[in-house]
Amino acid sequence: MGGIMRITVLLAFLVVMTGACKQKTSTNQSIADAKPVTVEMSVTGMHCMGCVETVRSSIAQLEGIDTVMVSLDSARATVTYRPGKVDTLKIRDAVELNGYKISGIKTVH
């Protein structure tokens, strides 16, 4: 009789855990499916194309980044990213760790 009770408890536990795993997967899927956001920001401290590439690559390496365009002439970066995977604070921090300053972040669409 004790063996049947253990098996019943184990099966109940597995059913509950399987349901919890499926729930988490759908939440993760919702984050992955979030619509991309495009932002523009001013970048201070760029002086050459090497600076442009440093800024571009520091943003591009972040998970959740779709596209990055950096202009030396306008001293601006345009970034399309997936909310839930990355945000503007992480983008700013990645650039500022390389010695550049980000300001005036605005959503394009």
Beta strands, then each sheet from edge to edge (+ up, - down):
strand 1: 37-44
strand 2: 65-71
strand 3: 76-81
strand 4: 101-107
sheet 1: 2+ 3- 1+ 4-
end
